[in-house]
């Protein structure tokens, strides 16, 4: 029963990673690396959840950590004094 879900999740994860590489600007900056890392962590944790290796509460904590990291990434301000 979980095999079609894992296949669909793998296709979605691969399409997302390909989309990150297609739409990013040349070079690996801070944001490109962070987005790639967040996508990979979400894909791996979702795969572990579907296969029954982690509990749903652990997955929820991972998703909240990803949301917090992404929110902090978006709210960073440049300091003009440097």
ChimeraX attribute file (.defattr): number of C-alpha atoms within 10 A of each C-alpha:
attribute: neighborCount
match mode: 1-to-1
recipient: residues
	/A:1	5
	/A:2	10
	/A:3	10
	/A:4	9
	/A:5	13
	/A:6	16
	/A:7	12
	/A:8	12
	/A:9	17
	/A:10	16
	/A:11	12
	/A:12	13
	/A:13	19
	/A:14	15
	/A:15	12
	/A:16	16
	/A:17	17
	/A:18	11
	/A:19	11
	/A:20	16
	/A:21	14
	/A:22	10
	/A:23	9
	/A:24	12
	/A:25	10
	/A:26	9
	/A:27	8
	/A:28	11
	/A:29	10
	/A:30	9
	/A:31	13
	/A:32	16
	/A:33	12
	/A:34	15
	/A:35	15
	/A:36	15
	/A:37	14
	/A:38	17
	/A:39	17
	/A:40	16
	/A:41	15
	/A:42	17
	/A:43	19
	/A:44	14
	/A:45	19
	/A:46	21
	/A:47	19
	/A:48	16
	/A:49	16
	/A:50	16
	/A:51	13
	/A:52	11
	/A:53	10
	/A:54	14
	/A:55	11
	/A:56	14
	/A:57	10
	/A:58	12
	/A:59	16
	/A:60	12
	/A:61	11
	/A:62	16
	/A:63	17
	/A:64	12
	/A:65	13
	/A:66	17
	/A:67	13
	/A:68	12
	/A:69	14
	/A:70	15
	/A:71	11
	/A:72	11
	/A:73	14
	/A:74	10
	/A:75	9
	/A:76	8
	/A:77	8
	/A:78	7
	/A:79	6
	/A:80	5
	/A:81	4
	/A:82	4
